Amino acid sequence: RMLTFESVKQRLEREQPLTFLEFNYMIFQAYDFLELSRREKVRLQMGGSDQWGNIINGVELGRRVDETQLYALTAPLITTSDGK
């Protein structure tokens, strides 16, 4: 699924490899949401619009593994990636 994201495709096309952390970040964030759902009954994850793909992976993981309905809410970033 990660390979379907435009940002990942562009990095690979430019032959800029992903670091170990970048490659696994999506998995770690999804699993974290799953564990918060299990242990603390968290049902909503909120974040910046740049985190949409990561958050959706957590929602999907919860649905597939635990058949739990989880939710995502994102908002536009206040600043751009260069801090403006």
DSSP file with accessible surface (Angstrom, degrees, kcal/mol):
  #  RESIDUE AA STRUCTURE BP1 BP2  ACC     N-H-->O    O-->H-N    N-H-->O    O-->H-N    TCO  KAPPA ALPHA  PHI   PSI    X-CA   Y-CA   Z-CA
    1    1 A R    >         0   0  146      0, 0.0     3,-1.8     0, 0.0     4,-0.4   0.000 360.0 360.0 360.0 -36.7    0.0    0.0    0.0
    2    2 A M  G >   +     0   0   31      1,-0.3     3,-1.6     2,-0.2     6,-0.3   0.862 360.0  61.6 -57.4 -35.0    2.8    2.4    0.8
    3    3 A L  G 3  S+     0   0  114      1,-0.3    -1,-0.3     5,-0.1     6,-0.1   0.613  92.8  65.9 -70.4 -10.7    4.0    2.2   -2.8
    4    4 A T  G <  S+     0   0   91     -3,-1.8     2,-0.3     4,-0.1    -1,-0.3   0.642  78.0 101.2 -83.3 -14.7    0.7    3.7   -3.9
    5    5 A F  S <> S-     0   0   54     -3,-1.6     4,-2.3    -4,-0.4     3,-0.4  -0.545  73.4-137.1 -75.3 134.1    1.4    7.0   -2.2
    6    6 A E  H  > S+     0   0  108     -2,-0.3     4,-2.7     1,-0.2     5,-0.2   0.870 101.5  56.5 -59.3 -39.5    2.6    9.7   -4.6
    7    7 A S  H  > S+     0   0   81      1,-0.2     4,-1.8     2,-0.2    -1,-0.2   0.894 109.7  45.5 -63.1 -37.2    5.3   11.0   -2.3
    8    8 A V  H  > S+     0   0   10     -3,-0.4     4,-2.4    -6,-0.3     5,-0.2   0.929 111.6  52.0 -71.7 -43.3    6.8    7.5   -2.1
    9    9 A K  H  X S+     0   0   88     -4,-2.3     4,-2.5     1,-0.2    -2,-0.2   0.922 109.8  49.7 -57.3 -45.3    6.6    7.0   -5.8
   10   10 A Q  H  X S+     0   0   84     -4,-2.7     4,-1.8     1,-0.2    -1,-0.2   0.904 109.5  51.0 -63.5 -41.3    8.3   10.3   -6.5
   11   11 A R  H  <>S+     0   0   58     -4,-1.8     5,-2.9    -5,-0.2    -1,-0.2   0.928 112.8  45.5 -61.2 -44.8   11.2    9.5   -4.1
   12   12 A L  H ><5S+     0   0   83     -4,-2.4     3,-1.3     1,-0.2    -2,-0.2   0.878 110.1  53.9 -68.9 -36.6   11.8    6.1   -5.7
   13   13 A E  H 3<5S+     0   0  143     -4,-2.5    -1,-0.2     1,-0.3    -2,-0.2   0.847 108.8  49.1 -65.0 -33.3   11.6    7.6   -9.2
   14   14 A R  T 3<5S-     0   0  144     -4,-1.8    -1,-0.3    -5,-0.2    -2,-0.2   0.366 117.1-118.7 -84.3   3.7   14.3   10.2   -8.2
   15   15 A E  T < 5 +     0   0  171     -3,-1.3    -3,-0.2     1,-0.2    -2,-0.1   0.867  67.0 143.3  58.2  39.8   16.3    7.2   -6.9
   16   16 A Q      < -     0   0   88     -5,-2.9    -1,-0.2    -6,-0.2    -2,-0.1  -0.907  44.5-142.0-106.2 100.5   16.2    8.6   -3.4
   17   17 A P        -     0   0  101      0, 0.0     2,-0.3     0, 0.0    -5,-0.0  -0.225  13.4-113.7 -65.1 152.7   15.9    5.6   -1.2
   18   18 A L        -     0   0   41      1,-0.1     2,-0.1     2,-0.0   -10,-0.0  -0.647  30.2-121.4 -81.5 141.7   13.8    5.6    1.9
   19   19 A T     >  -     0   0   77     -2,-0.3     4,-2.7     1,-0.1     5,-0.2  -0.332  28.7-104.1 -74.0 165.9   15.6    5.3    5.2
   20   20 A F  H  > S+     0   0  162      1,-0.2     4,-2.1     2,-0.2     5,-0.2   0.922 123.5  49.2 -56.0 -44.1   14.7    2.4    7.6
   21   21 A L  H  > S+     0   0  112      1,-0.2     4,-1.9     2,-0.2    -1,-0.2   0.931 111.0  48.3 -64.4 -45.5   12.7    4.8    9.8
   22   22 A E  H  > S+     0   0   74      1,-0.2     4,-0.6     2,-0.2    -1,-0.2   0.907 112.1  50.2 -61.3 -41.3   10.8    6.3    6.9
   23   23 A F  H  < S+     0   0  106     -4,-2.7     4,-0.4     1,-0.2    -1,-0.2   0.887 119.7  35.4 -65.2 -38.1    9.9    2.9    5.6
   24   24 A N  H  X S+     0   0   24     -4,-2.1     4,-2.7    -5,-0.2     5,-0.2   0.599  93.1  88.2 -94.7 -10.6    8.7    1.6    8.9
   25   25 A Y  H  X S+     0   0  105     -4,-1.9     4,-2.8     1,-0.2     5,-0.2   0.903  88.4  51.2 -56.1 -45.1    7.1    4.8   10.3
   26   26 A M  H  X S+     0   0   21     -4,-0.6     4,-2.2     1,-0.2    -1,-0.2   0.913 112.0  47.1 -59.9 -42.1    3.8    4.1    8.6
   27   27 A I  H  > S+     0   0   97     -4,-0.4     4,-2.7     2,-0.2     5,-0.2   0.931 112.7  48.9 -65.8 -45.8    3.7    0.6   10.1
   28   28 A F  H  X S+     0   0  116     -4,-2.7     4,-2.4     1,-0.2    -2,-0.2   0.917 112.2  48.0 -62.2 -42.6    4.7    1.9   13.6
   29   29 A Q  H  X S+     0   0   23     -4,-2.8     4,-2.1    -5,-0.2    -1,-0.2   0.914 112.4  49.0 -66.8 -40.4    2.0    4.6   13.6
   30   30 A A  H  X S+     0   0    7     -4,-2.2     4,-2.1    -5,-0.2    -2,-0.2   0.935 113.2  46.6 -63.1 -45.0   -0.7    2.1   12.4
   31   31 A Y  H  X S+     0   0  124     -4,-2.7     4,-2.6     1,-0.2    -2,-0.2   0.885 108.8  56.0 -66.5 -36.6    0.3   -0.4   15.1
   32   32 A D  H  X S+     0   0   91     -4,-2.4     4,-2.6    -5,-0.2    -1,-0.2   0.924 107.7  48.3 -60.2 -44.0    0.4    2.4   17.7
   33   33 A F  H  X S+     0   0    2     -4,-2.1     4,-2.3     2,-0.2    -1,-0.2   0.914 110.1  52.7 -63.7 -40.6   -3.2    3.3   16.9
   34   34 A L  H  X S+     0   0    4     -4,-2.1     4,-2.3     1,-0.2    -2,-0.2   0.939 111.2  46.1 -59.6 -46.5   -4.2   -0.3   17.1
   35   35 A E  H  X S+     0   0   25     -4,-2.6     4,-3.1     2,-0.2     5,-0.4   0.891 110.8  51.9 -67.1 -38.7   -2.7   -0.7   20.6
   36   36 A L  H  X S+     0   0   66     -4,-2.6     4,-2.1     1,-0.2     6,-1.6   0.894 110.2  50.6 -62.7 -36.8   -4.3    2.6   21.8
   37   37 A S  H  X S+     0   0    2     -4,-2.3     4,-0.9     4,-0.3    -2,-0.2   0.926 115.4  42.0 -64.3 -45.0   -7.6    1.2   20.5
   38   38 A R  H  < S+     0   0   94     -4,-2.3    -2,-0.2    -5,-0.2    -1,-0.2   0.930 125.5  31.0 -67.9 -49.0   -7.1   -2.0   22.4
   39   39 A R  H  < S+     0   0  184     -4,-3.1    -3,-0.2    -5,-0.2    -2,-0.2   0.840 135.5  21.1 -83.8 -37.4   -5.7   -0.7   25.6
   40   40 A E  H  < S-     0   0  136     -4,-2.1    -3,-0.2    -5,-0.4    -2,-0.1   0.336  96.6-118.9-117.2   2.6   -7.4    2.7   26.0
   41   41 A K     <  +     0   0  141     -4,-0.9     2,-0.3    -5,-0.3    -4,-0.3   0.795  49.5 170.7  62.2  29.2  -10.4    2.4   23.8
   42   42 A V        +     0   0   47     -6,-1.6    -1,-0.2     1,-0.1    -2,-0.1  -0.550  11.2 171.1 -69.2 132.4   -9.2    5.3   21.6
   43   43 A R        +     0   0   90     -2,-0.3    28,-3.0     1,-0.2     2,-0.4   0.506  55.8  58.1-120.4 -12.1  -11.4    5.5   18.5
   44   44 A L  E     -a   71   0A  81     26,-0.2     2,-0.5    28,-0.0    28,-0.2  -0.985  54.9-169.2-128.0 130.1  -10.3    8.7   16.8
   45   45 A Q  E     -a   72   0A  34     26,-2.0    28,-2.0    -2,-0.4     2,-0.3  -0.980  12.2-167.3-115.6 129.0   -6.8    9.8   15.6
   46   46 A M  E     +a   73   0A 125     -2,-0.5     2,-0.3    26,-0.2    28,-0.2  -0.860  20.6 133.5-115.2 148.8   -6.3   13.4   14.7
   47   47 A G  E     -a   74   0A  29     26,-1.8    28,-1.5    -2,-0.3     2,-0.1  -0.981  52.6 -58.7-172.2-179.5   -3.4   14.9   12.8
   48   48 A G  E >   -a   75   0A  20     -2,-0.3     3,-2.5    26,-0.2     4,-0.2  -0.332  53.5-106.7 -72.5 158.5   -2.2   17.2   10.1
   49   49 A S  G >  S+     0   0   58     26,-2.2     3,-1.4     1,-0.3     4,-0.3   0.773 118.2  67.6 -60.9 -21.9   -3.2   16.5    6.5
   50   50 A D  G 3  S+     0   0   97      1,-0.3    -1,-0.3    25,-0.2     3,-0.2   0.681  97.9  54.1 -70.6 -13.8    0.4   15.3    5.8
   51   51 A Q  G <> S+     0   0   41     -3,-2.5     4,-2.7     1,-0.2     5,-0.3   0.350  74.0 108.9 -99.5   5.7   -0.4   12.3    8.1
   52   52 A W  H <> S+     0   0  123     -3,-1.4     4,-2.7     1,-0.2     5,-0.2   0.908  79.1  46.9 -50.9 -51.6   -3.5   11.2    6.3
   53   53 A G  H  > S+     0   0   13     -4,-0.3     4,-1.8     1,-0.2    -1,-0.2   0.914 113.6  48.1 -61.0 -42.2   -2.0    8.1    4.8
   54   54 A N  H  > S+     0   0   21     -4,-0.2     4,-1.3     2,-0.2    -1,-0.2   0.914 113.5  47.1 -64.7 -43.3   -0.4    7.0    8.1
   55   55 A I  H  X S+     0   0    1     -4,-2.7     4,-2.1     1,-0.2     3,-0.3   0.924 109.6  53.2 -66.4 -42.1   -3.6    7.5   10.0
   56   56 A I  H  X S+     0   0   35     -4,-2.7     4,-2.8    -5,-0.3     5,-0.2   0.875 103.5  57.6 -63.1 -34.8   -5.8    5.7    7.5
   57   57 A N  H  X S+     0   0   21     -4,-1.8     4,-2.4    -5,-0.2    -1,-0.2   0.891 106.3  49.6 -62.6 -36.8   -3.4    2.7    7.7
   58   58 A G  H  X S+     0   0    0     -4,-1.3     4,-2.4    -3,-0.3    -2,-0.2   0.904 110.2  50.0 -66.5 -41.0   -4.2    2.6   11.4
   59   59 A V  H  X S+     0   0   25     -4,-2.1     4,-2.0     1,-0.2    11,-0.2   0.941 113.4  46.6 -60.9 -45.6   -7.9    2.7   10.8
   60   60 A E  H  X S+     0   0   40     -4,-2.8     4,-2.6     2,-0.2     5,-0.2   0.896 110.3  52.4 -65.0 -41.2   -7.6   -0.1    8.3
   61   61 A L  H  X S+     0   0   52     -4,-2.4     4,-2.9    -5,-0.2     5,-0.5   0.934 109.2  49.7 -62.2 -44.3   -5.4   -2.2   10.6
   62   62 A G  H  X S+     0   0    0     -4,-2.4     6,-1.8     1,-0.2     4,-1.5   0.902 111.9  49.0 -61.3 -39.2   -8.0   -1.9   13.4
   63   63 A R  H  X S+     0   0  120     -4,-2.0     4,-0.8     4,-0.3    -2,-0.2   0.937 117.2  40.1 -66.1 -44.4  -10.8   -2.9   11.0
   64   64 A R  H  < S+     0   0  174     -4,-2.6    -2,-0.2     2,-0.2    -1,-0.2   0.899 124.3  34.5 -74.0 -41.3   -8.9   -5.9    9.7
   65   65 A V  H  < S+     0   0   72     -4,-2.9    -3,-0.2    -5,-0.2    -2,-0.2   0.919 137.6  13.4 -83.2 -47.3   -7.3   -7.2   12.9
   66   66 A D  H  < S-     0   0   56     -4,-1.5    -3,-0.2    -5,-0.5    -2,-0.2   0.385  91.0-123.8-111.5  -0.3   -9.9   -6.5   15.5
   67   67 A E     <  +     0   0  174     -4,-0.8     2,-0.4    -5,-0.5    -4,-0.3   0.887  60.6 152.5  53.3  41.5  -13.0   -5.6   13.4
   68   68 A T        -     0   0   28     -6,-1.8     2,-0.8    -9,-0.1    -1,-0.2  -0.849  49.0-127.0-104.9 137.1  -13.1   -2.3   15.3
   69   69 A Q        +     0   0  115     -2,-0.4     2,-0.3    -3,-0.1    -9,-0.1  -0.745  37.2 176.4 -83.9 112.0  -14.5    0.9   13.8
   70   70 A L        -     0   0    3     -2,-0.8     2,-0.3   -11,-0.2   -26,-0.2  -0.810  14.1-145.1-114.5 161.0  -11.9    3.5   14.1
   71   71 A Y  E     -a   44   0A 126    -28,-3.0   -26,-2.0    -2,-0.3     2,-0.4  -0.894   4.6-154.2-130.8 155.4  -12.0    7.1   12.8
   72   72 A A  E     -a   45   0A  30     -2,-0.3     2,-0.4   -28,-0.2   -26,-0.2  -0.970   8.3-178.2-129.7 142.8   -9.6    9.7   11.3
   73   73 A L  E     +a   46   0A  95    -28,-2.0   -26,-1.8    -2,-0.4     2,-0.3  -0.976   8.1 179.5-140.8 122.8   -9.7   13.5   11.3
   74   74 A T  E     -a   47   0A  43     -2,-0.4   -26,-0.2   -28,-0.2   -25,-0.1  -0.897   8.9-161.5-122.2 157.7   -7.1   15.6    9.6
   75   75 A A  E     -a   48   0A  55    -28,-1.5   -26,-2.2    -2,-0.3   -25,-0.2  -0.952  35.3 -90.3-132.3 151.1   -6.7   19.4    9.3
   76   76 A P        -     0   0  114      0, 0.0     2,-0.1     0, 0.0     3,-0.0  -0.278  52.8 -98.9 -57.2 147.2   -4.6   21.5    6.9
   77   77 A L        -     0   0   83      1,-0.1     4,-0.0   -29,-0.0     3,-0.0  -0.418  20.6-140.2 -67.7 143.7   -1.2   22.3    8.1
   78   78 A I  S    S+     0   0  172     -2,-0.1     2,-0.3    -3,-0.1    -1,-0.1   0.860  87.0  26.0 -73.1 -35.7   -0.8   25.7    9.6
   79   79 A T  S    S-     0   0   72      1,-0.0     2,-0.1     2,-0.0    -1,-0.1  -0.853  86.9-109.6-122.8 162.0    2.6   26.2    8.0
   80   80 A T    >   -     0   0   78      4,-2.5     3,-2.3    -2,-0.3    -2,-0.1  -0.307  45.5 -91.9 -80.1 173.9    4.2   24.7    4.9
   81   81 A S  T 3  S+     0   0  132      1,-0.3    -1,-0.1     2,-0.1    -2,-0.0   0.758 127.7  56.4 -62.4 -20.9    7.1   22.3    5.1
   82   82 A D  T 3  S-     0   0  102      2,-0.1    -1,-0.3     1,-0.0    -2,-0.0   0.346 122.0-104.9 -93.7   9.3    9.6   25.1    5.0
   83   83 A G    <         0   0   55     -3,-2.3    -2,-0.1     1,-0.3    -1,-0.0   0.543 360.0 360.0  87.5   6.2    8.0   26.8    8.1
   84   84 A K              0   0  177      0, 0.0    -4,-2.5     0, 0.0    -1,-0.3  -0.581 360.0 360.0 -93.3 360.0    6.1   29.6    6.3
